[in-house]
């Protein structure tokens, strides 16, 4: 094996800082669960095994710090940095002579004698790579080198099993990160061993076999494993350059969206892949892991498609599952979510899986959800490995990087415009000296008529693999304006239902929310949400959509303060039933006879905790469609 078959290269943590609404989003997160979870939830408190205690010693501590640490450094928040460094310092100090570290590896529950569970160490290694980038702490590289020498000696006798086997690509990421730093040959040997022991995701995605809702335990259909596993072929591609790996990724995403895809850009999974019904849920852990996978797929392949998916999930599925003040979250969200209460539903998860709370159903999401926004920020831009920069998303940020041949000049980019709530992006450039380099601008697939000006002059865009590259001699003070006109589109779902999209945002009908307390704690409570307005609305076929904008609120993902909303026409539907405590299947021939035409106001999907996101269409021209 060789290494470094990648199109782009990630910038170190801290090179990109959030601005405008995105900085506010991280501040809200820091003031809520992420900044205070350890004070109120014992699983990541002082007695955690990753702090030397006798409490939870598996994945929850590493999961938590995997989001806490980048959040702390992106906000330059000294209180949060001090919290994160406790975990770092304990792990560094815990390393033993043989190179192992952390809580003692436990025997696997599967009964295989004296095999390590490598999984939680994979997460903490990802934490260490971020910490090293943010601080340049010289202890990290020898620490990781020593651990990987230990793994190189022992992993054949104590192989990856169960969760670790399904998620071995997470260890490969850290091995490859270290190899880029040290070029130690043994790391490529270890990478080959780990790749060989990891679930064969390339085969799973290349010839995808899971065409139906899965109803029995299987690690290959567990939604979080799938969300993580989609990047496994890319991580292997980085080592081999084998084109089949890239093909497997595209085929896998196509299959997931065909058989399990949902309107918010994710595939269902409550707990396993669960089909396309809009009342099937998807786990919050899967949302943040799929985002991280898209960030890695962008880095390796440099294709705009992965940025399109990343934005759709980040701007819709992520905020939907977390309360606006970041004090509660769901385990499972539903596209058509008419009630969040303790009640059995058509999924394998518990009756409380869609309530908003501290630890609904299971605590993995409580500890893992924190990585979503911070890692999104740290992957907004990348280098093109040739002295240029590539835009992954146009969310507002400031970027610092070295550019030009030999990376000779220091560049600062300011990206503003409050995208995706607005469709014009401004990019200003400051340089230490004039220099030639390329700016690769992602042109979303949903945008039919993009337009770019540099210093007011129109620039022709030639789009390849979702990117338009502008190479020129740049000077400090240059300004780009990228216009990405957003048009309202309806996307066909099963049984001629429809979802509504405008740019990367999905729109939903908000249902009035009646939040009712079910568990009171010192700070992070559990809530049921009951509907206070009708939900059984369909869209009138052929209706126009009017776009209205408002000021950008501190929390833009709030149904009552949305910076953009759509108005259209609909009617109440008599025969849309509830099934199993959820909205039933959108009726194929909705009965709206005699119902008045009503103006419906749609808001971004992530803003509405109760909502209809997949609508029956009233008066849809079935026969015309069949004969087109």
N, C-alpha and C positions, 0 to 999 in steps of 0.2 A: 504494500500500500504506500501511496504518497499522501500528500495533504494539500489543502488550500485550493480545491476546485470550487471557488466561489466568485460570484459576480460582484458582490459588494462586501464591505467590511463595516461592522458596527463601530460607532464612536464610543469612547469610554464613558461610563456613567458620570454625569456631571457636565459633559460637553454640550448637552442640550438642556435648556431650562424652560419650564412651562411659562406661558404668558396668558393674559386676558382670562377668558372663562376657564381655561385648562388649569391655570395656576389656582384659581378659586376652587376648582374641583379637588385638587390635591390638598388644599388647605382645609376644606370641609372634611375630607377623609382623615386628615391628621387630628382634627378637633373631635372626631367621632371614634369609631371602633378601632382604627389602626393606632391612633395615638394613645389609647387608654385601655386596650383589651387586656394587657397583662395585669392591670390593676383590678380587673373585675371578673376574670375567667381563669380559674386555677390551672387549666391545662397549659397555659403559656405564662404562668406566674412564676414566682421565685422558686418554687419547688420543682420546676421542670427539670428533667434529666439533662437537658442541654445547657443548664445553668448549674449543674452539679447536685441537683436535688434528687428526690426519690419519686417524683411524680411522673407524668407522661414523658416517655423517653423515645418515642418513635418519630412520627412525621410532623406533629403539630407545631413544635418549637421551630424547626427549620422552615416549615411553610410560612409561619408568621414573620420571621425575620427576612424571608425572601421578598416580602413586600414592604416591611417596615424600613429596612435599610435603604433601598433606593428612594423611598419617599422622604426619608430624613435628609439625605444628601441633596436631593433635587430642591427641597425647600430650604436647605441650609439651616435647618432647625436644630439647634444645639441640644435641646431637651430630647428630641427623638434620636439624634446621633448618639447621645449617651446611652439611651436604652438599647439601641442596636449593637453598640460596641461591647456591651456586657456579654452578649452571645458570642461575638467574635473572639473576645479575649479568653473566654472560658474554653472555646473549642481549640484555639491555638495552644493554650496551656495544657490541654488534655492529651496532646499527642504523646504516644508511648514510643519506646525505643524501636519497636518493629515498624513504626510509621502509622499504625492505626490511631484513631482518635475518637473522641466523643463518648457517649454512654457505651458500655460494653455491648457488643453485638449479641443479640438474643438468638436462641434456637428458633427455627421456623416452626410455626404451628402445624405445618403440613406433615411433620413427623420425620423429615429427612435429618438424619443425625448430624448435629454440630455444624450445620451450614449457617453461614452468616445471612442476615437480611441486609443487603447492601443499599436498599432503597432510601432510607432517611439520610444516609451520607451523601447520596447523589444531590439532594436538595441543598444540604449545607455547603457542598462544593460550589454550587451555582451562586450561593450567597458570597462565598469567598472570592470568586472571580469579580463580582460587582464591587466588593469592598476594596479589592486591590486596584481596580480601575479608578475608584473615587478618591483613594488616599495615597496610592503608590507605596503602601506599606511593604517594605522589603521582606517581611517575614512570610508572606503568603506563598511565594513561588517555592521556596525550600520546603515549606509545610506541605503543599500539594504534591511536590515531587516525591517526598518521603512517603506520603500516603499511597501514591500510585505505584511506587516500587513495592510496597507491601501488597497492593492488589495484584501486581504482576506476578508475585511469588505464590499467591494463595488462591486466585480466583478460579483456576482450573480444578482444584480440589474442593473448593467451596463456591460453586457457581451461582449465577443469578437465578433466583427462583420467584415464582408467583409475581407479586407487584414489581419486583426488581427486574424480572425477566421481561415483563411487558413494557417497562420504562427504561431499559438500558440505554436508550439514546440520550437520556439526560446525563448519564455519566460520560458518554462520548463527547458531548458538548464541552465538558470541563477538561477532558483529556486533550481535545483539539485546541482549546484556548491555551492550555499550558504549553502544548507543542509549538504553537505560534510564538510563544515567548522564549522557549529554551532550545527548541530543535532536538531535544533528547530522543534518540532513536528508539529506546525501549517503549516510549509512549505510543508509537505506531504499532508496535507488537501488541501492547495492551489493548489498543483500539480494536485491533483485529479480533482478539479474544472476546472482548465485550460485545462487538458487533455479532460475532458468531453465537453468543449465548442469548442475544436479545430476540424477542418474538419476531418472526419473519413478516414484518408489516409490509414490506414491498410486495410479497405475494398476496397478502390479504387485500391490499388496495388495488393491485393490478388486475386481479380477477375477483372482484368483490362478491362474496357469497351471501351476504346478509340482506335479503330483499324484503323481509317481513319484520314486524315487531317481534323482538326477542323476549322470551318469557322465562328463560332459565339462566342460571349463573354461567358466565363465560368471560374470561379476562379479555378476549379479543373483541367483545361487543360492549364491554363496560364503557360508558360514554366518556369518562375522563381519560381512560387509556386510549380510546380512539382519537380524542382531541389532541393528546400528546403524541400518539403514534403516527399521525399524518406527517410529522416532520422527520420521522425515522429514515425514510428513503433519502431525504435531502442530507441528513447527517452522514449517511453512507456515501452519498454522491460526493461530499466534500473530500472523502478519502479516496474514492475510486474513479470519479468522473464518468460512471456508467450511465448512459442515457436512459436505460430502463428504469432507473430510480426516479428520474424526473417524470417519465411517462406514468409511473405508478401513482405519483402524487396527484396529477391532474385527473387520472381515471378514478382515483379514490374520492376526491372532492366531488366530481360529477356524480358518482354513485351515491355518496352520502346524501347529497341534496336531492337526488331523484327519489330515493327510497325512504329517507328520513328527514328531508330538509324542511325548515320552517321559515316563516316570513322574516324573522329577525336576523337571518344569516347563519344561524346555527342549525345543527341537526338535533333531533330529539334524543333524550336519554334520561329515563326516570326509573330505573338505574341503568338499564341497557338500551341500546338503540330501539326506538319505540314507534317508528312510522311517522307519517306526515300529519296525523290528526292535530288540529290546532289546540286541543285541550290536553295533549300529551305534554309533559314537562321537559325541561332541560336543566341540568344541574349547574349551579353557579361555578363550581370547580372547573367544569368543562368549558365554560365561557372564557375564564381567564387563561386556561391552558391552551385553548384554541387560538387565542390572541397571541400568546407567546410563540406558538407554532408558526403562525402566519409571519411573525417578525423574523423567525429563523428561515422560513422558506424564501422570504424577500431577500435576506442576506445572501443565501446560497445561490438562488436562481436569478435574482434581479428582474423579476417579472411583475408588472403592474397588477396582475390579477390578485396576487396575495395581499397587496395593499388595499384593493377594493374590498376584499373579504374582511380584512382587519378592521377597516373603518366601519363597515356595516355592523359588525359584532360589537365594537367598542362604543359606538354611538347609540346602539339600540339595546342589545341583550344585556350589556354590563350595567348601565344605570337602571334598567327595569327591575333588577333583582335586589337592589339596595335602596333603603329609604333615603329621601332627599337630604336628611341631616346625618346620614351615615351612622345611625344608632341601631339599626336592625337590618336584617337581610333574609332572603328566602333561600331554601335549598333548591327547590324547583320553581321555575316560572312557567306560565302558560301564555301562548299567543292570545288566545281568547280566555281571559282570566276574569270571571265575573264575581268571584268570591274567594277570599283567602281565609280558610277556617279549618279547624280540626275536624276532618271528615275523610272517610275512605274514598279513594279515587282509583281510576283504572291504571294504576302503576304499582310497582313493587315497593316503592318507598312508603314511609309511615304516613299516618293520617295528618301529621302536622307539617308535611314537607313544603307546603306553599304558604304557611303563615310567615309573617315578618317577625324575626326575633333574634336572640343571641345565638342559639344553637338549635335551630329547627332540624328535626330528624337526625342529623349527625354532624359532628363538629368539624369535619374536614374543611367545609366551605368557610366556617368561622375563622379558621386559621389561614386559608389559602387565597381568599378573595382579594387580599391587599395588594397583590402584585399587578393587578389589571392596569390601572391608570399609570403607576410609576414606570413600568416597563414599556408601556405605550409611548410615554414621553421620551424615554431613552432610545427609542428606535424610530423616532419621527423622521430623522435624516440619517444617511449612511455615506461613507466614502465609496467612490467607484473603483478604488484600487489603482487609479491612474492619475491621481492628483485632483480629481473633481469630486463633486457632491451630488447625492441623489435624494430626492424628496420621496419619502414613503407615505406621508400624510401631511396635509396643510393645516392641521390644528395649530393654534398660535404658540410660538416658541422663539427662543433665541439660541443660535447655534454657534459654537466656536470650533474651528478646525484649521488644520494646515492644508494649504492648497497649492496647486501648480506643480511643475516638474520638480521632483525631489521634495515636494511639500515645503517649498521654500518660503511661502508667504502665510501670514496669519490672517484668517478670515473670520468675520463676525456677520452672521445673517440674522435679521429680525423678520420674523414671519408674523404678519398681523392680518386682521380682517374678520375675526370671529367665525371662520369656517368651522363646522358645516352649517351654521345657522345663517350664514350669508354665502354668496357664491362668487365673491371676488377676493382674491388673495394678494396682499402686498408683501413683497420681499425686498428689503434694503440690504445693501452689502457695504461693509467696511473692510478695508484691506490694509495691511502694513506696507504694501507696495503694489503697484499695478502688476498684474500677472494673468497669463492665459490658463484657463481650465474650463472643464465642462460642467454645466449644471444639468442634471438629468431630472426632468420634471414628470412626475407620474400624471398621466392623463386618464382619469377614471373611465371605465368602459361605459358608464351611464351617460357620459357627457358627449353630445353629438357635435357641438360647435365651440370647442375651446378657443381662446384667443389670448395671445401674449404680447405685451409691449415691454420694451426695455428703454427706459428713459423717454417714454412717450412714443417711441417708434414701433410700429407693428413688426413682429418677427414671425416668419413662416414656421409652422410646427410640422415636423416629420415624426410620426409616431411609430415606434417599433417595440413590440412586447410590452405595450402599455406605457412606454416612456418616450418623451421628446427631449432630446439632448441639445442644449444650446452651448456651443463652444465658441469663446471669443476672448479677447484681451479685456479683462474686467478692470475697472478702476474704483477706488473708494468713492462711495456716494452713488453708485449705480443703483437704479431702482427697477424692479420688475413688477408688473401687474398681470396676474393670471386670472382670466375670467373663465369660470366653469359654470355656464348657464345650467340651471336645474329646472327640468320640466317634470310635471306630475305624470306618473305612469302607474297603471294598474297591472299587477302581475297575476297571471292566472294560477289558481291553486286547484286542489282536487274538487271535483263536482261543480266546476264553474264558479267556485267562490273566488274572491279577489283580495289581494293585499294592495296597499297604496304606498308608493315610494316617491320621493323627490330628492334627487341626489343620493347621498348615502343614508339619509334618514327614512325610516319607515314610519308611517302615520297610523294612528289608532283613534278610535272613538273612546274618549275618557268616560268612565262611569263614576258618578259621585261616590266618594269614599267615606265610609263610616268606620273609623278606626276604633276598635274595642279592645281594651286591655285584658289580657288573659293571664299574664305572669308579671308581677311587679318586682323589680330589683332596685338596687341603689341607683343604677344608671341605665343599663341596657335591657329594656323590657321586651316582652313578647306580645304581639298584637294579632288579632283577627281583623279582617276588613270585609265589611258587608256593603252591598250596593245600595245607593240611595237614589238612583235614577234608572230608567229603563235601559236595557242592553240589547234587546232583540231587534236591532236595526239592520236592514240591508241597504246597499247602495242602489240607486236608480241607474240602470244601464244608460250610458251616454251622457250622464250629467257632467257639467264642467266643474273644475276646481278653481276656486279663487284663493290666492295666496295673500296672507296678511302677516306683517312683521311688527314686532314690538321691541323695546329695549332689551338688551341682554341682562338678565337678572344674575345675582351672585350665584344662585343655583339654577341654571337654565333648564335642568331636567325636572321641572315642576309643572304639572298640568295647568295650574292656575296662572302661571307667569311665563308661559312658553314664548320664546323670542320669534317663533314662526308657527303659523297654524294654517290649516286648509279648511275652506268652507265648500260644502257640496250638498246634494240632496239625497234623502233616503226616506224609507218608510218603516214603520213597525211591522214585524212579521208575526202572524198569529201562531204558526205551527213550528216554531223553533223551540225545541224542548231542552230542558236540563236532563243530563244523563250522568248518573253517578257523581252528583255534587259538582258537576262542571257543565259548561255550555256544550250541548250536544253537537252532532255533526251539522254544519251549515246546510240547510235544506236545498236540495237540487232545484225544486220548483217552489220557491217561497210564496206563501199565501199572504199577500198584503192587501187583499181586496177591501176597498172601502176605507183604508187608512189614509189620513192626510199626508201630503208630501211635507216633509220636515227638513229644515236646514240643519245639517250636521256640522259640527266644528271638530275637526281632527287635530290632534297634537302629536308631536314626536313620541314614538312608541315608548321610549325609556322614561317619559314623563308621567305616564299613567299607570298606577299600580293595579287598578281595575280597568279593563279595556276590552274592546273588540278590535283585533288586529287582522282578522281574516273574515271577510264579509260575504254573505250570500248576495248575489246580484239579481235584482228584481227586473224582469223584462229582458233577460239576456237573450240575444238572438241565437238560440241553440241551432236551429236548422241552418241559418246562414253560416254559422261557424263550421258546421259539419260538412258543408258543400263547398267551402272555399278551396 
